Amino acid sequence: MKRGVVLLALVGTVAAAVAAAALVGAIGPSGATASSHREAPLISDDPAADNTDVYAFVSPDAPSTVTILANYIPFEDPAGGPNYYRFDPSARYEIHIDNSGDARDDVTYRFQFKTHVGNPDTFLYNTNQVTSPTDPDLNVKQTYSVTRITHGSKTVLGSDLPVPPANIGPRSNPSYDPLQGVVDLGGGRKVFAGPRDDPFFVDLGSIFDLGGLRPFNMAHLIPLATEAGKDGVLNYNTHTIAIQVPKTDLLHAPDADGTIGIYAGASRKQIRVLNGDGTFGTSGPWVQVSRLGNPLINEVIIPLGKKDLWNASEPEDDAQFLARYTSPELAALVNFLYPGLPDTPTSGRDDLVAVLLTGVPGLNFTGSTKADLLRLNTGIAPAMSPNPLGALAGDFQGFPNGRRLVDDVTDIEVRAVACGYGPILAGALGLCNLSPNNAVGDGVDANENAFLSSFPYVAAPNQGYAHTGHK
């Protein structure tokens, strides 16, 4: 991200669209998708450290600030007691920001957790009704600290902050305040960490059945009728870390607006020793075990033999994976599964390099350093009516410019790989645009729960007693 002026003059239709977007008002996010559930062999055995999603957007109700959300722990069954899902105190969770274009950390927010058990002689998570994160009847509590790190300088922004409890059922939680756990740090800064409804919506059952899309079923391999998509993460929960800060906290001073690159990750100590008495110890340096910038990359771009390497490596070293972007395996699979569509280019995919590794010129370009970062041009104001297809539909405040909860990144990225960019983005920037490739999708276009109009935006967690995770 170039220092100083980073808002580039956009060309053609893009310039007009962005100029218009900068003038409109803001509303809360109203949709969702996600990305990185069980995406690599090692992290699939370590769900507490599995970073499933990253979102970054100019806050719709506080447009001088940026909100960043990082989700962890995939496929949480809301009824999964008595040891309900929680953050792992032996892991370190971090959100990283690059504001200088070299794909290296300029600002990092580090979250570390503690678990407190009030009465170890009961099996109960709570011993009576729970009305707040500090309720004495909540037997298992978690707290956390958040630290801001800039080039070696560390500032603790908050400590002993409360994590909201699980949403167990009507006896344990007679009501569940969706805003409990939101902490105002002052100066336009807020933070939250706790269980949430998983905002991921995608037809996992079909997509991972050889890349199929139910609305486009054909009799190529086996006779399958076309049908609507089925949300593979319907009614599951996740754990969200969210932070909202002024733009100037993230940008290179004295910038008031600019383009930043974001990714989140989790790390563990290199050595873990089981003591044989039900306890364990850790030692050695911290090792990154999970990371996520753009959605769906480690699932469908990086091959099995390099997925764990990708998680352990840094974005600044992503040039080593360049061939997987320029010649994506999924493109060939699209041609195989859907012979009725125009052939998707399977090599020379510089369009994917631009969207995913450098940013799009005129929109959120950050320079020649190739790195998997979620790039956000903070100078584009929130859209009054966000379009789930984001930049493909001319809504340049949406993915791949950052990622809002409304952005249907599954459809966007499937269309991108299939060489189906929307006519606005393709016409203005010269990207590939094949019809009907530019209309493919998984048929799952909305989250089951409405989002909040204020921070942390993600809906409250699903209730265990309601058993919605099995419906």
KOLFI-921046 format. One record per residue (C-alpha): x, y, z; residue number from 1; residue in one letter. Coordinates in steps of 0.1 Angstrom, whole numbers, plus 5000, padded with zeros to 4 digits. Each point is the difference from the previous one (the first is absolute). Layout:
N
- X, Y, Z, NUM, A
...
END
This chain:
471
- 5000, 5000, 5000, 1, M
- 5017, 5032, 4988, 2, K
- 5005, 5026, 5027, 3, R
- 4983, 5033, 4995, 4, G
- 4973, 5002, 4975, 5, V
- 4987, 4965, 4993, 6, V
- 4965, 5008, 4985, 7, L
- 5007, 4995, 4963, 8, L
- 4980, 5017, 4973, 9, A
- 4976, 4974, 4987, 10, L
- 4994, 4996, 4963, 11, V
- 4969, 4999, 4979, 12, G
- 4969, 4986, 5017, 13, T
- 5019, 4991, 5031, 14, V
- 5009, 5037, 5006, 15, A
- 4963, 5010, 4998, 16, A
- 4988, 4972, 5022, 17, A
- 5025, 5006, 5027, 18, V
- 4993, 5038, 5000, 19, A
- 4963, 4992, 5004, 20, A
- 5007, 4975, 5028, 21, A
- 5020, 5025, 5019, 22, A
- 4969, 5023, 5003, 23, L
- 4975, 4976, 5013, 24, V
- 4990, 4992, 5036, 25, G
- 5004, 4968, 5020, 26, A
- 4979, 4972, 5014, 27, I
- 5010, 4968, 5019, 28, G
- 5013, 4969, 4982, 29, P
- 4971, 4978, 4988, 30, S
- 5015, 4967, 4987, 31, G
- 5030, 4978, 5003, 32, A
- 5024, 4974, 4987, 33, T
- 5032, 4985, 5012, 34, A
- 5028, 4978, 4991, 35, S
- 5025, 4980, 5018, 36, S
- 4984, 4971, 5019, 37, H
- 5022, 4969, 5004, 38, R
- 5021, 5011, 4971, 39, E
- 5033, 4983, 5008, 40, A
- 5010, 4966, 5015, 41, P
- 5018, 5013, 5031, 42, L
- 4976, 5027, 5010, 43, I
- 4969, 4977, 4994, 44, S
- 5013, 4982, 5031, 45, D
- 5003, 5033, 5020, 46, D
- 4966, 5018, 4997, 47, P
- 5006, 5024, 5028, 48, A
- 5028, 5016, 4980, 49, A
- 4983, 4997, 4966, 50, D
- 4994, 5035, 4985, 51, N
- 4969, 4995, 4979, 52, T
- 4992, 5036, 4988, 53, D
- 5013, 5035, 4998, 54, V
- 4979, 5031, 4993, 55, Y
- 5011, 5036, 4997, 56, A
- 4978, 5030, 4991, 57, F
- 4995, 5037, 5007, 58, V
- 4975, 4999, 5029, 59, S
- 4966, 5008, 4985, 60, P
- 4987, 5018, 5031, 61, D
- 5034, 5016, 5009, 62, A
- 5016, 5008, 4966, 63, P
- 5032, 5015, 5015, 64, S
- 5009, 4966, 5014, 65, T
- 5008, 4965, 4985, 66, V
- 4986, 4968, 5014, 67, T
- 5020, 4968, 4998, 68, I
- 4985, 4966, 5009, 69, L
- 5019, 4967, 5003, 70, A
- 4981, 4968, 5006, 71, N
- 5014, 4968, 5015, 72, Y
- 4987, 4965, 5007, 73, I
- 4980, 4985, 4972, 74, P
- 4967, 4981, 5002, 75, F
- 4992, 5007, 5036, 76, E
- 4969, 4980, 5010, 77, D
- 4980, 5024, 5023, 78, P
- 4990, 4970, 5022, 79, A
- 5037, 4989, 5005, 80, G
- 5001, 4999, 5038, 81, G
- 5009, 4996, 5027, 82, P
- 5034, 5013, 4988, 83, N
- 4987, 5027, 4976, 84, Y
- 5023, 5013, 4974, 85, Y
- 5025, 5027, 5011, 86, R
- 5031, 5018, 4991, 87, F
- 5032, 4981, 5009, 88, D
- 5022, 5017, 5026, 89, P
- 5031, 4981, 4986, 90, S
- 4995, 5016, 4966, 91, A
- 5008, 5036, 4989, 92, R
- 4974, 5017, 4976, 93, Y
- 5011, 5029, 4979, 94, E
- 4987, 5025, 4974, 95, I
- 5028, 5014, 4978, 96, H
- 4999, 5032, 4979, 97, I
- 5025, 5011, 4973, 98, D
- 4998, 5037, 4991, 99, N
- 5033, 5004, 4980, 100, S
- 4996, 4975, 4971, 101, G
- 5027, 4975, 5010, 102, D
- 4976, 4974, 5014, 103, A
- 5017, 5002, 5035, 104, R
- 4983, 5009, 5032, 105, D
- 4997, 5037, 5008, 106, D
- 4973, 4997, 5026, 107, V
- 4990, 4968, 5019, 108, T
- 4972, 4994, 5024, 109, Y
- 5007, 4970, 5023, 110, R
- 4973, 4982, 5020, 111, F
- 5008, 4976, 5028, 112, Q
- 4975, 4982, 5022, 113, F
- 4996, 4986, 5035, 114, K
- 4975, 4974, 5013, 115, T
- 4987, 5003, 5035, 116, H
- 4981, 4971, 5017, 117, V
- 4981, 5010, 5031, 118, G
- 4991, 4966, 5013, 119, N
- 5020, 4970, 4987, 120, P
- 4978, 4975, 5019, 121, D
- 4970, 5003, 4978, 122, T
- 4995, 4989, 4964, 123, F
- 4979, 5031, 4993, 124, L
- 5011, 5028, 4977, 125, Y
- 4975, 5022, 5019, 126, N
- 4983, 4993, 5034, 127, T
- 4970, 5022, 4994, 128, N
- 4986, 5026, 4976, 129, Q
- 5027, 5021, 4983, 130, V
- 4992, 5036, 4992, 131, T
- 5035, 5015, 4993, 132, S
- 5036, 4989, 4993, 133, P
- 5008, 5008, 5037, 134, T
- 4970, 4982, 5015, 135, D
- 5011, 4980, 5031, 136, P
- 4979, 4971, 4987, 137, D
- 5022, 4997, 4969, 138, L
- 5024, 4974, 5012, 139, N
- 5024, 5000, 4971, 140, V
- 5010, 5036, 4990, 141, K
- 5025, 5013, 4975, 142, Q
- 5018, 5033, 4999, 143, T
- 5025, 5015, 4976, 144, Y
- 5026, 5027, 4993, 145, S
- 5005, 5019, 4968, 146, V
- 5033, 5016, 4992, 147, T
- 5009, 5023, 4971, 148, R
- 5035, 4994, 4986, 149, I
- 5018, 5024, 4976, 150, T
- 5036, 4992, 4990, 151, H
- 5008, 4986, 5034, 152, G
- 4981, 5025, 5021, 153, S
- 4972, 4984, 5020, 154, K
- 4970, 5017, 5015, 155, T
- 4975, 4981, 5021, 156, V
- 4966, 5013, 4989, 157, L
- 4980, 4979, 5025, 158, G
- 5004, 4971, 5024, 159, S
- 4977, 4977, 5019, 160, D
- 4973, 5007, 4974, 161, L
- 4969, 4977, 5002, 162, P
- 4991, 4974, 4975, 163, V
- 4962, 4994, 4997, 164, P
- 4987, 4966, 5010, 165, P
- 4986, 4973, 4977, 166, A
- 4964, 5003, 4991, 167, N
- 4989, 4968, 5017, 168, I
- 4962, 5000, 5003, 169, G
- 4969, 5017, 5016, 170, P
- 5008, 4988, 5035, 171, R
- 5036, 5010, 4999, 172, S
- 4996, 5032, 4979, 173, N
- 4965, 5013, 5005, 174, P
- 5011, 5028, 4977, 175, S
- 5032, 5005, 4979, 176, Y
- 5012, 5036, 4994, 177, D
- 5016, 5000, 4966, 178, P
- 5022, 5030, 5010, 179, L
- 5013, 4985, 5033, 180, Q
- 5038, 4999, 4999, 181, G
- 5004, 5031, 4979, 182, V
- 5027, 5022, 5017, 183, V
- 5004, 5037, 4993, 184, D
- 5038, 5007, 5002, 185, L
- 4995, 5037, 4994, 186, G
- 5010, 5022, 4971, 187, G
- 4977, 4983, 4975, 188, G
- 5015, 4966, 5008, 189, R
- 4979, 4969, 5009, 190, K
- 5008, 4964, 5004, 191, V
- 4981, 4967, 5003, 192, F
- 5009, 4963, 5004, 193, A
- 4975, 4972, 5004, 194, G
- 4976, 4975, 4985, 195, P
- 4979, 5011, 4969, 196, R
- 4979, 4985, 4973, 197, D
- 5023, 4989, 4973, 198, D
- 4994, 5024, 4971, 199, P
- 5014, 4976, 4975, 200, F
- 4974, 4989, 4974, 201, F
- 5010, 4977, 4972, 202, V
- 4989, 4966, 4985, 203, D
- 5030, 4981, 5014, 204, L
- 4983, 4966, 4993, 205, G
- 4998, 5007, 4963, 206, S
- 5032, 5020, 4995, 207, I
- 5022, 4974, 5015, 208, F
- 4983, 4973, 4980, 209, D
- 5024, 5006, 4971, 210, L
- 4993, 5037, 4999, 211, G
- 4963, 4997, 4990, 212, G
- 4974, 5027, 5002, 213, L
- 4964, 4988, 5005, 214, R
- 4984, 5028, 4979, 215, P
- 5022, 4989, 4971, 216, F
- 4997, 4962, 5004, 217, N
- 5005, 4981, 4968, 218, M
- 4999, 4964, 4989, 219, A
- 5037, 5001, 4992, 220, H
- 5012, 4976, 5027, 221, L
- 4967, 4988, 5015, 222, I
- 4964, 5012, 4994, 223, P
- 4993, 5027, 5026, 224, L
- 4971, 5024, 4997, 225, A
- 5006, 5037, 5006, 226, T
- 4989, 5012, 5034, 227, E
- 5006, 5028, 5025, 228, A
- 5032, 5000, 5020, 229, G
- 5001, 4987, 5035, 230, K
- 5019, 5019, 5027, 231, D
- 5026, 4977, 5015, 232, G
- 5005, 5021, 5031, 233, V
- 4964, 5008, 5007, 234, L
- 4995, 5008, 5037, 235, N
- 5035, 4992, 5011, 236, Y
- 5020, 5024, 5023, 237, N
- 5036, 5013, 4999, 238, T
- 5021, 5022, 5023, 239, H
- 5006, 5036, 4988, 240, T
- 5027, 5024, 5008, 241, I
- 4990, 5035, 4990, 242, A
- 5016, 5034, 5002, 243, I
- 4989, 5034, 4989, 244, Q
- 5026, 5028, 4999, 245, V
- 5004, 5034, 4983, 246, P
- 5015, 4998, 4965, 247, K
- 5030, 5019, 5012, 248, T
- 5009, 4972, 5024, 249, D
- 5006, 4978, 4969, 250, L
- 5015, 5023, 4974, 251, L
- 5035, 5014, 4996, 252, H
- 5000, 5034, 5016, 253, A
- 4988, 5026, 4991, 254, P
- 4976, 4982, 4976, 255, D
- 4963, 5005, 5007, 256, A
- 4990, 4975, 4973, 257, D
- 5020, 4974, 4982, 258, G
- 5003, 4963, 4990, 259, T
- 5010, 4974, 5026, 260, I
- 5005, 4963, 4998, 261, G
- 4986, 4977, 5027, 262, I
- 5004, 4964, 5011, 263, Y
- 4993, 4981, 5032, 264, A
- 5016, 4970, 5015, 265, G
- 5007, 4978, 5030, 266, A
- 5032, 4988, 5015, 267, S
- 5011, 4973, 5025, 268, R
- 5031, 4993, 5020, 269, K
- 5023, 4977, 4981, 270, Q
- 5000, 4972, 5027, 271, I
- 4971, 4985, 5018, 272, R
- 5006, 4975, 5027, 273, V
- 4973, 4977, 5016, 274, L
- 5008, 4996, 5037, 275, N
- 4981, 4968, 5005, 276, G
- 4977, 5014, 5027, 277, D
- 4975, 5018, 4977, 278, G
- 5021, 5031, 4997, 279, T
- 5024, 5012, 4973, 280, F
- 5028, 5025, 4996, 281, G
- 5013, 5021, 4971, 282, T
- 5034, 5014, 4991, 283, S
- 5021, 5014, 4972, 284, G
- 4993, 5027, 4975, 285, P
- 4966, 5009, 4986, 286, W
- 4992, 4983, 4967, 287, V
- 4972, 5012, 4977, 288, Q
- 4975, 4971, 4994, 289, V
- 4972, 5018, 4982, 290, S
- 4995, 5031, 4978, 291, R
- 4974, 5016, 4978, 292, L
- 4999, 5030, 4977, 293, G
- 4978, 4995, 4970, 294, N
- 4972, 4974, 5004, 295, P
- 5002, 4965, 4985, 296, L
- 5037, 5002, 4990, 297, I
- 5013, 4971, 5021, 298, N
- 4969, 4979, 4991, 299, E
- 5000, 5002, 4962, 300, V
- 5032, 5017, 4989, 301, I
- 5028, 4984, 5021, 302, I
- 5005, 4962, 4995, 303, P
- 4999, 4974, 5028, 304, L
- 5038, 4996, 5001, 305, G
- 5005, 5037, 5007, 306, K
- 4970, 5010, 5021, 307, K
- 5018, 4996, 5034, 308, D
- 5030, 5019, 4985, 309, L
- 4977, 5028, 4989, 310, W
- 4985, 5003, 5035, 311, N
- 5035, 5001, 5016, 312, A
- 5015, 5025, 4975, 313, S
- 4997, 5038, 4999, 314, E
- 4981, 5020, 4973, 315, P
- 5033, 5017, 4990, 316, E
- 5012, 4966, 4987, 317, D
- 4968, 4992, 4979, 318, D
- 5019, 5003, 4967, 319, A
- 5009, 4963, 5005, 320, Q
- 4964, 4991, 4994, 321, F
- 4996, 5022, 4969, 322, L
- 4995, 4971, 4976, 323, A
- 4969, 4988, 5019, 324, R
- 4984, 5034, 4992, 325, Y
- 5010, 5003, 4964, 326, T
- 4990, 4964, 4993, 327, S
- 4972, 4991, 5025, 328, P
- 4989, 4964, 5002, 329, E
- 4964, 5011, 5005, 330, L
- 4999, 5016, 4965, 331, A
- 5007, 4966, 4984, 332, A
- 4974, 4984, 5022, 333, L
- 4974, 5025, 4989, 334, V
- 5008, 4991, 4964, 335, N
- 4996, 4963, 5008, 336, F
- 4968, 5003, 5020, 337, L
- 4982, 5025, 4977, 338, Y
- 5009, 4993, 4964, 339, P
- 4971, 5022, 4989, 340, G
- 5017, 5031, 5013, 341, L
- 5027, 5019, 4980, 342, P
- 5034, 4986, 5008, 343, D
- 5015, 5017, 5031, 344, T
- 5037, 5009, 4995, 345, P
- 5021, 4977, 5020, 346, T
- 5033, 5019, 4998, 347, S
- 5013, 5035, 4997, 348, G
- 4975, 5012, 5026, 349, R
- 5015, 5033, 5008, 350, D
- 4965, 5012, 5008, 351, D
- 5000, 4978, 5031, 352, L
- 5034, 5013, 5009, 353, V
- 4987, 5036, 4999, 354, A
- 4968, 4993, 5020, 355, V
- 5016, 4977, 5027, 356, L
- 5038, 5008, 5002, 357, L
- 5006, 5037, 4991, 358, T
- 4966, 5017, 5001, 359, G
- 4982, 5014, 4970, 360, V
- 5016, 5030, 4983, 361, P
- 4978, 5030, 5006, 362, G
- 4981, 4984, 5028, 363, L
- 5022, 4986, 5028, 364, N
- 5034, 4994, 4983, 365, F
- 5029, 4998, 5025, 366, T
- 5030, 4995, 4979, 367, G
- 5019, 4972, 4984, 368, S
- 5005, 4979, 5031, 369, T
- 4979, 4969, 4996, 370, K
- 4983, 4991, 5033, 371, A
- 4967, 4984, 5010, 372, D
- 4985, 5030, 5019, 373, L
- 4965, 5013, 5002, 374, L
- 5004, 5034, 4986, 375, R
- 4978, 5029, 5011, 376, L
- 4999, 5035, 4984, 377, N
- 4988, 5019, 5031, 378, T
- 4992, 5031, 4979, 379, G
- 4969, 4984, 4985, 380, I
- 4970, 5008, 5021, 381, A
- 4975, 4973, 5010, 382, P
- 4973, 4993, 4975, 383, A
- 4964, 5010, 5008, 384, M
- 4987, 4967, 4985, 385, S
- 5029, 4975, 5000, 386, P
- 4999, 4975, 4971, 387, N
- 5010, 4965, 5010, 388, P
- 5021, 4996, 4968, 389, L
- 5021, 5030, 5010, 390, G
- 5023, 5014, 4973, 391, A
- 4987, 4975, 4974, 392, L
- 4967, 5020, 5002, 393, A
- 5017, 5034, 5001, 394, G
- 4998, 5003, 5039, 395, D
- 5037, 5008, 5005, 396, F
- 4997, 5001, 5038, 397, Q
- 4996, 4962, 4998, 398, G
- 5022, 4970, 4994, 399, F
- 5027, 4998, 4987, 400, P
- 5003, 5035, 5015, 401, N
- 5000, 4988, 5036, 402, G
- 4972, 4977, 5009, 403, R
- 4966, 5008, 5016, 404, R
- 4976, 4976, 5016, 405, L
- 4977, 5006, 4971, 406, V
- 5026, 4989, 4973, 407, D
- 4992, 4966, 4985, 408, D
- 5037, 4991, 4995, 409, V
- 4992, 4964, 4990, 410, T
- 4981, 5012, 4969, 411, D
- 5025, 5027, 4994, 412, I
- 5031, 4978, 5001, 413, E
- 4983, 4971, 4981, 414, V
- 4992, 5025, 4972, 415, R
- 5035, 5014, 5001, 416, A
- 5016, 4966, 4996, 417, V
- 4975, 4991, 4973, 418, A
- 5010, 5032, 4982, 419, C
- 4967, 5016, 5006, 420, G
- 5007, 5035, 5013, 421, Y
- 4971, 5024, 4999, 422, G
- 4997, 5023, 4970, 423, P
- 5008, 5031, 5020, 424, I
- 5032, 4988, 5015, 425, L
- 5010, 4980, 4969, 426, A
- 4993, 5029, 4976, 427, G
- 5018, 5026, 5020, 428, A
- 5030, 4980, 5009, 429, L
- 5003, 4976, 4971, 430, G
- 4993, 4968, 5020, 431, L
- 4986, 4968, 4985, 432, C
- 4962, 5000, 4997, 433, N
- 4984, 4969, 4985, 434, L
- 4962, 4994, 4999, 435, S
- 4984, 4981, 5017, 436, P
- 5031, 4994, 5021, 437, N
- 4994, 5034, 5015, 438, N
- 4967, 4987, 5015, 439, A
- 5010, 4968, 5017, 440, V
- 4996, 4995, 5037, 441, G
- 4993, 4975, 5028, 442, D
- 4963, 5011, 5005, 443, G
- 5005, 5010, 5037, 444, V
- 4997, 5037, 5001, 445, D
- 4992, 5010, 5036, 446, A
- 5007, 4992, 5036, 447, N
- 4972, 4985, 5020, 448, E
- 5002, 5026, 5028, 449, N
- 4998, 5038, 4996, 450, A
- 5031, 5020, 5008, 451, F
- 5003, 5028, 5025, 452, L
- 5000, 5036, 4990, 453, S
- 5028, 5009, 5023, 454, S
- 5033, 4985, 5012, 455, F
- 5008, 4971, 5001, 456, P
- 4974, 4996, 4972, 457, Y
- 5000, 4961, 5000, 458, V
- 4968, 4984, 5013, 459, A
- 4999, 4986, 5035, 460, A
- 5008, 4963, 5004, 461, P
- 4974, 4973, 4993, 462, N
- 4985, 4984, 5030, 463, Q
- 5009, 4964, 5010, 464, G
- 4965, 4991, 5013, 465, Y
- 4983, 5011, 4968, 466, A
- 5021, 4973, 4982, 467, H
- 5001, 5021, 4968, 468, T
- 5034, 4985, 4991, 469, G
- 4983, 4967, 4992, 470, H
- 4971, 5014, 4979, 471, K
END
